[in-house]
Amino acid sequence: MTVQTLHTAQPFSRDPDWWRGAVIYQIYPRSYQDSTGDGIGDLAGIVKRLPYIASLGVDAIWISPFFTSPMKDFGYDVSDYCDVDPMFGQLSDFDAVIETAHAHGVKVMIDLVLSHTSDQHPWFVESRKSHDNDKANWYVWADAKPDGTPPNNWLSIFGGSAWQWDAGRMQYFLHNFLTSQPDLNFHEPQVQEALLDVGRFWLERGVDGFRLDTINFYTHDAELRDNPALPVEARSAKTAPAVNPYNWQQHIYDKSRPENLNFLRKLRAVMQPYNAAAVGEVGDEQLGLEILGQYTAGDDLMHMCYAFELLSGDKPTAQYIKDVMDHVDEVATDGWACWAFSNHDVMRHPTRWNLTDDAQRMFTTLMMCLKGSACIYQGEELGLQEADVAFEDLQDPYGIAFWPEFKGRDGCRTPMVWENSNQNGGFSEADKTWLPVSTDHLGQSVAQSEADSGSIIHHYRHAIALRQAHEALKTGTCSPMSVDQGCLVFTRAGSDEELYCAFNLTDENAKLEVPRGNWQVIDSAVSHAVPQGGTLNLGPWQPCILQRKLT
């Protein structure tokens, strides 16, 4: 780990519960803004664009990994947790991100990848040297079976066995992802303490929280028991593509172990003095929401988590969303969810769900009305579709491995489009960018969207402002949801108001009966329907938000 002179950021005043109901904007730094002309986005580019981000009205940014890395998995393979990779700048550039974001009232969350490192991390380089060095037990090593095959049947989410043979130690090491991403051994106390020190380093530097990559992958079964097979009818493709046999197992021993809770409590204790918050990514096909509930229960574990119920699959119906939220109410009564429709790992939701412009707007408003926190992904506010990336331009090893049945994640990672005046959309002055800028995106650039009063970016601002203006939406209670004629209906309530929320998730008109009361439309920019004598006529993909005062 590189030793750096620590810069202590100026204190940033914040409510310890700032994360409840917060709107978080995810930045994939390789693709946001290039300030050096090398075709790759960087931290200085983020600094440049922070006024724009603040103008959206969000509470915080989440920055995907920018740490030193060989970039086999584009930063999710860390070789130094406490330094910035030169392609993104240096620590002083990160300090500028913190300072500028805080000056604009925006908090900064960074993406911590704690379950595994790069095989070039000094910890692993030392660990693989022998069976008896200081870090010999820092990774998950195991002997081969008598026939030389791997210790058990665990599979990598990127395909094939989760075990890789190492000729030096004459043992296998565990990798839940790429072979170049060996898994840390959380059964080793020194590993846990080293990772807690990583958290302390960035908290002292001024970060306001963490997004915790693959939070349920930290701890493995110490006995290395085989995972049972999963019946065909129970298989899903929430966290791995359907063509991946990873979906054929019930992952009860390689991840989501109960011992993980002990580490999460230690991490929460480290964060507590800083009023920092964490959002965990739960990757589990069968038990994602249950784990979300476990990991966010009480006040000594994680603040919030997200699973993949709204990040994968076909366009959700009102009944599907009701079922998901009912399930959350059942298994996470004392927890907190964070909802997202798109991120750097999944196809952009306007393409995945084949949404019309009206449907995109409706889903945006719905997200801002759901109980929990919300996360939006860069370019989502422009209504960007998934980009089409040719095979010869692919960078994602996941997509290359499963092409053409699964094209990987590059289509949602192409560079942000700021203007349409040049071939790179204002992202970079390089002759070639790390992924090509989508020509289909140029017509939806920030500059053009800002100039068009009817573009979806203005709807995002209105929907976010609606959430920010009503504590009932940020932290209030939510009634049990109901479904009527394909419409999702529920109420949110705060100390002094109740909000009636209705969303038509169909292509047909619907006529709903509004409960008795003195209801008023509170924002015509996001809610166009007006009740007439207790009857609400909702057009296709139309939302309606009504308010009545309680005092």
C-alpha positions as CSV (number, residue, x, y, z in Angstrom):
1,M,0.0,0.0,0.0
2,T,1.5,3.4,-1.0
3,V,2.2,5.7,1.9
4,Q,0.7,9.1,1.3
5,T,0.7,12.4,3.2
6,L,-2.8,12.7,4.6
7,H,-4.8,15.7,3.7
8,T,-7.6,16.2,6.3
9,A,-10.6,17.8,4.6
10,Q,-12.5,20.6,6.2
11,P,-15.4,19.4,8.3
12,F,-18.6,19.1,6.2
13,S,-21.7,19.7,8.3
14,R,-24.3,17.0,7.8
15,D,-27.3,15.4,9.4
16,P,-26.3,11.8,10.5
17,D,-29.5,10.6,8.7
18,W,-28.8,12.5,5.5
19,W,-28.9,9.2,3.6
20,R,-32.5,8.5,4.3
21,G,-34.4,9.3,1.2
22,A,-31.3,10.7,-0.5
23,V,-31.0,10.9,-4.3
24,I,-27.5,9.6,-5.3
25,Y,-26.0,10.2,-8.8
26,Q,-23.6,7.5,-9.9
27,I,-20.5,8.5,-11.9
28,Y,-18.5,6.0,-13.9
29,P,-15.3,8.0,-14.0
30,R,-13.8,6.5,-17.1
31,S,-16.7,7.8,-19.1
32,Y,-17.7,11.0,-17.5
33,Q,-15.3,13.8,-18.6
34,D,-11.8,13.6,-19.9
35,S,-9.7,16.6,-18.9
36,T,-6.3,15.5,-20.3
37,G,-7.1,14.4,-23.9
38,D,-6.2,10.7,-23.4
39,G,-9.7,9.4,-24.2
40,I,-10.4,8.4,-20.6
41,G,-12.4,10.3,-18.0
42,D,-10.7,11.4,-14.8
43,L,-11.2,13.1,-11.5
44,A,-10.5,16.6,-12.8
45,G,-13.2,16.1,-15.3
46,I,-15.6,15.3,-12.5
47,V,-14.6,18.5,-10.8
48,K,-15.4,20.4,-14.0
49,R,-18.9,18.9,-14.2
50,L,-19.9,19.1,-10.5
51,P,-21.9,22.4,-11.0
52,Y,-24.0,20.5,-13.5
53,I,-24.5,17.6,-11.1
54,A,-25.5,19.9,-8.3
55,S,-28.0,21.6,-10.6
56,L,-29.9,18.3,-10.8
57,G,-30.8,18.6,-7.1
58,V,-29.1,15.4,-6.0
59,D,-27.8,14.9,-2.5
60,A,-24.7,12.9,-3.2
61,I,-22.5,11.4,-5.9
62,W,-21.2,7.8,-6.0
63,I,-17.9,7.5,-7.9
64,S,-17.1,4.0,-9.2
65,P,-13.5,2.9,-8.5
66,F,-10.6,5.2,-9.3
67,F,-7.9,3.4,-7.2
68,T,-4.6,2.1,-8.6
69,S,-5.4,-0.9,-10.7
70,P,-4.2,-3.0,-13.7
71,M,-7.8,-2.4,-15.0
72,K,-8.5,-6.0,-15.9
73,D,-12.0,-5.2,-14.6
74,F,-11.8,-1.5,-15.0
75,G,-11.0,-0.6,-11.4
76,Y,-12.9,-3.3,-9.7
77,D,-9.5,-5.1,-9.4
78,V,-7.6,-2.9,-6.9
79,S,-3.9,-3.0,-6.5
80,D,-3.6,-0.1,-4.0
81,Y,-6.7,0.9,-2.0
82,C,-5.2,4.2,-0.8
83,D,-4.0,5.9,-4.0
84,V,-5.5,7.1,-7.3
85,D,-4.6,5.4,-10.5
86,P,-2.6,7.8,-12.7
87,M,-5.1,7.6,-15.5
88,F,-7.6,9.3,-13.2
89,G,-5.2,11.8,-11.7
90,Q,-3.7,11.9,-8.2
91,L,-4.9,12.3,-4.6
92,S,-4.9,16.1,-4.9
93,D,-7.5,15.7,-7.7
94,F,-9.6,13.6,-5.4
95,D,-9.3,16.3,-2.7
96,A,-10.6,18.8,-5.3
97,V,-13.6,16.6,-5.9
98,I,-14.4,16.6,-2.2
99,E,-13.9,20.3,-1.8
100,T,-15.9,21.2,-4.9
101,A,-18.7,18.8,-4.2
102,H,-19.1,20.0,-0.6
103,A,-19.0,23.7,-1.8
104,H,-22.0,22.8,-3.9
105,G,-23.8,21.0,-1.1
106,V,-23.2,17.5,-2.6
107,K,-21.8,14.6,-0.6
108,V,-19.3,12.2,-2.0
109,M,-19.6,8.4,-1.7
110,I,-16.8,6.2,-3.2
111,D,-17.0,2.6,-4.4
112,L,-15.1,0.3,-2.0
113,V,-14.3,-3.2,-3.5
114,L,-13.5,-5.2,-0.4
115,S,-14.3,-8.8,-1.3
116,H,-11.3,-9.2,-3.6
117,T,-8.2,-7.4,-4.9
118,S,-6.1,-7.5,-8.1
119,D,-3.6,-10.4,-8.3
120,Q,-1.1,-7.5,-8.6
121,H,-1.9,-6.2,-5.1
122,P,1.2,-6.5,-2.8
123,W,-0.9,-8.5,-0.4
124,F,-1.5,-11.2,-3.0
125,V,2.0,-11.1,-4.4
126,E,3.2,-11.9,-0.8
127,S,0.5,-14.4,-0.1
128,R,1.2,-16.6,-3.1
129,K,5.0,-16.8,-2.3
130,S,4.7,-19.5,0.4
131,H,2.4,-21.2,3.0
132,D,4.1,-19.5,5.9
133,N,4.6,-15.9,5.1
134,D,2.9,-13.0,7.0
135,K,0.0,-12.9,4.5
136,A,-0.2,-16.5,3.6
137,N,-3.7,-16.7,5.0
138,W,-5.0,-13.4,3.6
139,Y,-6.6,-15.0,0.6
140,V,-8.7,-18.2,0.2
141,W,-6.3,-21.0,-0.5
142,A,-7.2,-24.7,-0.7
143,D,-5.6,-28.0,-1.7
144,A,-6.8,-29.8,-4.7
145,K,-8.9,-32.9,-4.4
146,P,-6.9,-36.2,-4.7
147,D,-7.6,-36.3,-8.4
148,G,-6.3,-32.7,-8.9
149,T,-9.6,-31.1,-9.5
150,P,-10.7,-27.9,-7.6
151,P,-11.7,-28.2,-3.9
152,N,-15.5,-27.9,-4.6
153,N,-18.1,-27.0,-7.2
154,W,-18.2,-23.2,-6.7
155,L,-18.5,-21.2,-9.9
156,S,-17.2,-17.8,-10.9
157,I,-19.8,-15.2,-11.9
158,F,-17.7,-14.4,-14.9
159,G,-17.8,-18.1,-16.1
160,G,-16.1,-21.4,-15.2
161,S,-14.7,-22.6,-11.9
162,A,-14.2,-20.1,-9.1
163,W,-10.9,-21.8,-8.4
164,Q,-7.6,-21.1,-10.1
165,W,-4.5,-23.3,-9.7
166,D,-1.3,-21.6,-8.5
167,A,1.9,-23.6,-9.3
168,G,4.0,-21.7,-6.8
169,R,1.9,-22.7,-3.7
170,M,0.6,-25.9,-5.4
171,Q,-2.9,-24.9,-4.3
172,Y,-6.0,-23.3,-5.7
173,F,-7.1,-19.8,-4.8
174,L,-10.7,-18.6,-4.9
175,H,-11.9,-15.9,-7.3
176,N,-15.6,-15.2,-7.5
177,F,-15.0,-13.0,-10.5
178,L,-12.0,-12.9,-12.9
179,T,-9.0,-15.2,-12.2
180,S,-7.0,-12.0,-11.7
181,Q,-9.4,-11.0,-8.8
182,P,-8.5,-13.3,-5.9
183,D,-10.8,-13.3,-3.0
184,L,-9.7,-12.0,0.4
185,N,-10.1,-14.3,3.4
186,F,-12.4,-12.6,5.8
187,H,-11.9,-15.4,8.3
188,E,-8.4,-13.8,8.9
189,P,-8.7,-11.0,11.5
190,Q,-5.8,-9.1,10.0
191,V,-7.6,-8.9,6.7
192,Q,-10.6,-7.3,8.3
193,E,-8.5,-4.8,10.2
194,A,-6.6,-3.9,7.1
195,L,-9.8,-3.2,5.2
196,L,-11.2,-1.2,8.1
197,D,-8.0,0.9,7.8
198,V,-8.9,1.5,4.2
199,G,-12.2,2.9,5.2
200,R,-10.6,5.1,7.9
201,F,-8.1,6.5,5.3
202,W,-10.9,7.8,3.0
203,L,-13.1,8.9,5.8
204,E,-10.3,11.1,7.1
205,R,-9.9,12.4,3.6
206,G,-13.5,13.7,3.7
207,V,-15.7,11.2,2.0
208,D,-19.3,11.0,3.2
209,G,-19.9,7.3,2.6
210,F,-19.3,4.2,0.6
211,R,-20.9,2.1,-2.0
212,L,-19.9,-1.4,-1.1
213,D,-19.3,-3.6,-4.1
214,T,-20.6,-7.2,-3.8
215,I,-21.3,-6.8,-0.1
216,N,-22.6,-10.3,0.4
217,F,-19.5,-11.9,-1.2
218,Y,-17.1,-11.0,1.6
219,T,-17.3,-14.2,3.7
220,H,-17.2,-17.8,2.4
221,D,-18.0,-21.1,4.1
222,A,-14.9,-22.1,6.0
223,E,-15.6,-25.8,5.4
224,L,-15.7,-25.2,1.6
225,R,-18.9,-27.3,1.2
226,D,-20.4,-27.8,-2.3
227,N,-23.3,-25.6,-3.3
228,P,-26.5,-27.6,-4.1
229,A,-27.9,-27.6,-7.6
230,L,-30.8,-25.3,-8.2
231,P,-33.9,-26.8,-10.0
232,V,-34.4,-25.5,-13.5
233,E,-37.7,-23.8,-12.6
234,A,-36.0,-21.8,-9.8
235,R,-33.2,-20.4,-11.9
236,S,-33.2,-16.6,-12.6
237,A,-30.9,-14.2,-14.4
238,K,-30.9,-11.3,-12.0
239,T,-27.1,-11.1,-11.2
240,A,-25.7,-13.2,-14.1
241,P,-26.8,-13.5,-17.7
242,A,-29.1,-16.4,-18.5
243,V,-26.4,-18.2,-20.5
244,N,-24.1,-18.4,-17.5
245,P,-24.3,-21.7,-15.5
246,Y,-23.6,-19.7,-12.4
247,N,-27.4,-19.5,-12.3
248,W,-27.7,-23.3,-11.9
249,Q,-26.5,-23.3,-8.2
250,Q,-28.0,-22.4,-4.9
251,H,-25.2,-20.1,-3.6
252,I,-25.4,-20.8,0.1
253,Y,-21.8,-21.6,0.8
254,D,-19.7,-19.3,-1.5
255,K,-21.5,-16.1,-0.4
256,S,-24.1,-14.6,1.9
257,R,-22.7,-16.3,4.9
258,P,-24.0,-15.2,8.4
259,E,-20.5,-14.5,9.6
260,N,-20.5,-11.5,7.3
261,L,-22.6,-9.6,9.8
262,N,-19.8,-9.4,12.3
263,F,-17.6,-7.5,9.8
264,L,-20.4,-5.2,8.8
265,R,-20.9,-4.2,12.4
266,K,-17.2,-3.3,12.6
267,L,-17.4,-1.2,9.5
268,R,-20.5,0.6,10.7
269,A,-18.6,1.4,14.0
270,V,-15.7,2.9,11.9
271,M,-18.1,5.1,9.9
272,Q,-20.2,6.3,12.8
273,P,-18.0,9.1,14.1
274,Y,-18.0,10.7,10.6
275,N,-21.8,10.5,10.1
276,A,-20.9,8.6,6.9
277,A,-23.4,6.2,5.2
278,A,-23.0,3.0,3.2
279,V,-25.1,1.4,0.5
280,G,-24.4,-2.2,-0.2
281,E,-24.8,-4.1,-3.5
282,V,-26.5,-7.4,-2.8
283,G,-25.9,-9.9,-5.6
284,D,-28.0,-12.9,-4.8
285,E,-30.5,-14.5,-7.2
286,Q,-32.8,-16.2,-4.6
287,L,-32.4,-14.2,-1.4
288,G,-31.5,-10.7,-2.4
289,L,-34.3,-8.9,-0.6
290,E,-33.9,-11.1,2.5
291,I,-30.2,-10.2,2.6
292,L,-31.1,-6.5,2.1
293,G,-33.3,-6.8,5.2
294,Q,-30.6,-8.6,7.3
295,Y,-27.8,-6.2,6.4
296,T,-29.8,-3.0,7.1
297,A,-31.6,-4.1,10.3
298,G,-31.2,-1.9,13.3
299,D,-28.6,0.8,13.7
300,D,-25.4,-1.2,13.9
301,L,-25.2,-2.7,10.4
302,M,-25.4,-1.0,6.9
303,H,-27.5,2.0,6.3
304,M,-29.0,0.8,3.1
305,C,-28.7,-1.9,0.4
306,Y,-30.0,-2.6,-3.1
307,A,-30.8,-5.8,-4.8
308,F,-31.5,-6.5,-8.4
309,E,-35.3,-6.7,-8.5
310,L,-35.6,-3.4,-10.5
311,L,-32.2,-3.6,-12.1
312,S,-32.9,-6.6,-14.3
313,G,-35.7,-8.4,-16.2
314,D,-38.6,-7.3,-18.3
315,K,-40.5,-4.1,-17.9
316,P,-42.1,-4.2,-14.5
317,T,-45.9,-4.3,-14.1
318,A,-47.8,-2.6,-11.3
319,Q,-48.3,-6.1,-9.8
320,Y,-44.6,-6.9,-9.9
321,I,-43.7,-3.7,-8.2
322,K,-46.3,-4.3,-5.5
323,D,-45.0,-7.8,-5.0
324,V,-41.4,-6.5,-4.6
325,M,-42.4,-3.8,-2.2
326,D,-44.7,-6.2,-0.2
327,H,-41.7,-8.5,0.1
328,V,-39.5,-5.7,1.3
329,D,-42.1,-4.8,3.9
330,E,-42.1,-8.5,5.0
331,V,-38.3,-9.1,5.2
332,A,-36.9,-5.6,5.8
333,T,-39.3,-4.0,8.3
334,D,-36.4,-2.5,10.2
335,G,-34.2,-1.9,7.1
336,W,-33.7,0.6,4.3
337,A,-33.7,0.0,0.5
338,C,-32.0,2.0,-2.2
339,W,-33.7,1.8,-5.6
340,A,-32.2,2.1,-9.0
341,F,-33.3,1.2,-12.5
342,S,-29.8,1.5,-14.2
343,N,-26.2,1.3,-13.3
344,H,-22.8,0.4,-14.8
345,D,-23.5,-3.4,-14.7
346,V,-26.9,-3.6,-16.5
347,M,-28.4,-2.6,-19.7
348,R,-29.9,0.9,-19.5
349,H,-33.5,0.6,-18.5
350,P,-35.1,2.6,-21.4
351,T,-33.7,-0.2,-23.6
352,R,-34.1,-3.1,-21.2
353,W,-37.7,-2.2,-20.7
354,N,-38.4,-0.8,-24.2
355,L,-39.8,2.4,-22.7
356,T,-41.6,5.2,-24.6
357,D,-40.7,8.7,-23.6
358,D,-43.9,8.9,-21.4
359,A,-43.0,5.6,-19.7
360,Q,-39.5,6.9,-18.9
361,R,-41.0,10.0,-17.2
362,M,-43.5,7.9,-15.3
363,F,-40.8,5.6,-14.0
364,T,-38.7,8.5,-13.0
365,T,-41.5,10.0,-10.9
366,L,-42.3,6.6,-9.5
367,M,-38.7,6.1,-8.3
368,M,-38.8,9.5,-6.5
369,C,-42.0,8.4,-4.7
370,L,-40.9,5.0,-3.5
371,K,-40.0,4.5,0.1
372,G,-36.2,4.3,0.4
373,S,-33.3,6.1,-1.2
374,A,-32.8,6.5,-5.0
375,C,-29.8,6.2,-7.3
376,I,-29.6,7.4,-10.8
377,Y,-26.9,6.6,-13.3
378,Q,-25.0,9.1,-15.4
379,G,-26.8,9.8,-18.7
380,E,-30.1,8.4,-17.3
381,E,-31.3,12.0,-16.9
382,L,-30.8,12.5,-20.6
383,G,-32.9,9.4,-21.5
384,L,-30.0,7.6,-23.0
385,Q,-30.7,4.2,-24.5
386,E,-28.2,1.3,-24.4
387,A,-25.3,2.0,-26.9
388,D,-24.5,-0.5,-29.6
389,V,-20.8,-1.5,-29.2
390,A,-19.3,-3.6,-32.0
391,F,-17.4,-6.7,-30.9
392,E,-14.1,-5.2,-32.0
393,D,-14.6,-2.3,-29.7
394,L,-15.6,-4.3,-26.6
395,Q,-13.5,-3.8,-23.5
396,D,-15.6,-5.7,-20.9
397,P,-14.1,-9.2,-20.3
398,Y,-17.6,-10.4,-19.3
399,G,-19.0,-9.5,-22.7
400,I,-16.1,-10.9,-24.6
401,A,-16.4,-14.3,-22.8
402,F,-20.2,-14.7,-23.5
403,W,-20.5,-13.0,-26.9
404,P,-22.8,-12.9,-28.8
405,E,-25.5,-14.3,-26.4
406,F,-24.5,-11.7,-23.8
407,K,-22.8,-8.5,-25.0
408,G,-21.5,-7.4,-21.7
409,R,-21.7,-4.1,-19.9
410,D,-19.9,-1.8,-22.4
411,G,-23.2,-0.6,-23.9
412,C,-24.1,1.2,-20.6
413,R,-20.6,2.5,-20.1
414,T,-20.0,4.6,-23.2
415,P,-18.9,8.2,-22.6
416,M,-21.2,10.9,-21.4
417,V,-22.4,13.3,-24.2
418,W,-22.1,16.9,-23.3
419,E,-22.6,18.5,-26.7
420,N,-22.9,17.4,-30.3
421,S,-20.4,19.7,-31.9
422,N,-17.7,17.1,-32.3
423,Q,-17.3,13.3,-32.7
424,N,-16.7,12.8,-29.0
425,G,-19.7,14.7,-27.7
426,G,-17.6,17.1,-25.6
427,F,-16.3,14.1,-23.5
428,S,-12.7,14.2,-24.9
429,E,-10.5,15.8,-27.4
430,A,-8.7,12.5,-28.0
431,D,-8.6,11.0,-31.5
432,K,-10.0,7.8,-30.0
433,T,-11.8,7.3,-26.7
434,W,-11.6,4.2,-24.5
435,L,-15.1,3.2,-25.7
436,P,-16.6,4.9,-28.7
437,V,-19.1,7.7,-28.1
438,S,-22.5,6.6,-29.4
439,T,-23.5,8.6,-32.4
440,D,-27.1,7.8,-31.4
441,H,-26.5,9.7,-28.1
442,L,-25.3,12.9,-29.6
443,G,-28.8,14.3,-30.2
444,Q,-29.5,13.9,-26.5
445,S,-26.4,15.8,-25.2
446,V,-26.6,17.9,-22.1
447,A,-26.4,21.1,-24.1
448,Q,-29.2,20.1,-26.4
449,S,-31.3,18.7,-23.6
450,E,-30.9,21.9,-21.5
451,A,-32.0,24.0,-24.4
452,D,-35.1,21.9,-25.1
453,S,-37.8,22.7,-22.5
454,G,-39.5,19.4,-23.3
455,S,-36.5,17.1,-22.8
456,I,-36.4,14.5,-20.0
457,I,-33.6,16.2,-18.1
458,H,-36.1,18.9,-16.9
459,H,-38.5,16.2,-15.8
460,Y,-35.7,14.6,-13.7
461,R,-35.1,18.0,-12.1
462,H,-38.8,18.4,-11.3
463,A,-39.1,14.8,-10.0
464,I,-36.1,15.2,-7.8
465,A,-37.3,18.6,-6.5
466,L,-40.6,17.0,-5.7
467,R,-38.9,14.5,-3.5
468,Q,-36.7,17.1,-1.9
469,A,-39.7,19.3,-1.1
470,H,-41.7,16.6,0.8
471,E,-40.4,14.8,3.8
472,A,-43.3,12.4,3.2
473,L,-41.5,11.2,0.1
474,K,-38.0,11.2,1.7
475,T,-38.6,9.6,5.0
476,G,-42.4,9.2,5.5
477,T,-44.5,6.1,5.9
478,C,-45.9,4.2,2.9
479,S,-49.3,2.5,2.9
480,P,-49.7,-1.0,1.5
481,M,-49.7,-0.8,-2.3
482,S,-52.7,-1.7,-4.4
483,V,-53.2,-2.4,-8.1
484,D,-56.3,-1.2,-9.9
485,Q,-56.6,-1.6,-13.7
486,G,-52.9,-1.9,-14.1
487,C,-52.2,1.2,-12.0
488,L,-50.0,1.2,-8.9
489,V,-51.6,3.1,-6.0
490,F,-50.2,4.0,-2.6
491,T,-50.0,6.9,-0.1
492,R,-47.0,8.4,1.6
493,A,-47.4,10.3,4.9
494,G,-45.3,12.7,6.9
495,S,-46.0,14.7,10.0
496,D,-48.1,17.3,8.3
497,E,-49.2,15.9,5.0
498,E,-50.4,12.8,3.1
499,L,-49.6,12.2,-0.6
500,Y,-51.7,10.1,-2.8
501,C,-49.6,8.5,-5.5
502,A,-51.1,6.8,-8.6
503,F,-49.1,5.4,-11.6
504,N,-50.6,4.0,-14.7
505,L,-48.2,1.3,-15.9
506,T,-50.2,0.3,-19.0
507,D,-51.0,1.5,-22.6
508,E,-54.7,2.0,-21.7
509,N,-56.7,4.7,-20.0
510,A,-57.7,4.0,-16.4
511,K,-60.4,5.5,-14.1
512,L,-59.6,5.5,-10.4
513,E,-61.6,6.5,-7.4
514,V,-59.7,8.9,-5.2
515,P,-60.2,8.6,-1.4
516,R,-62.3,11.3,0.2
517,G,-60.4,14.4,1.2
518,N,-59.3,17.8,0.2
519,W,-56.7,16.7,-2.3
520,Q,-54.6,19.1,-4.4
521,V,-52.2,18.6,-7.3
522,I,-48.9,19.7,-6.0
523,D,-46.7,19.8,-9.1
524,S,-48.2,19.9,-12.5
525,A,-44.8,19.4,-14.1
526,V,-44.8,15.8,-12.9
527,S,-48.5,15.2,-12.2
528,H,-50.7,16.1,-15.1
529,A,-54.0,14.4,-14.1
530,V,-56.5,16.3,-12.0
531,P,-59.3,14.4,-10.2
532,Q,-62.9,15.4,-11.1
533,G,-65.4,14.9,-8.3
534,G,-63.5,12.0,-6.7
535,T,-62.7,10.3,-10.0
536,L,-59.2,10.3,-11.5
537,N,-58.7,9.7,-15.2
538,L,-55.2,8.5,-15.8
539,G,-53.9,8.3,-19.4
540,P,-51.3,5.6,-20.4
541,W,-48.1,5.9,-18.5
542,Q,-49.4,8.8,-16.5
543,P,-48.6,9.6,-12.9
544,C,-50.7,11.6,-10.4
545,I,-49.4,13.0,-7.1
546,L,-52.0,14.6,-4.8
547,Q,-51.5,16.2,-1.4
548,R,-53.7,16.9,1.6
549,K,-52.6,18.6,4.7
550,L,-53.0,16.8,8.0
551,T,-52.8,19.8,10.2
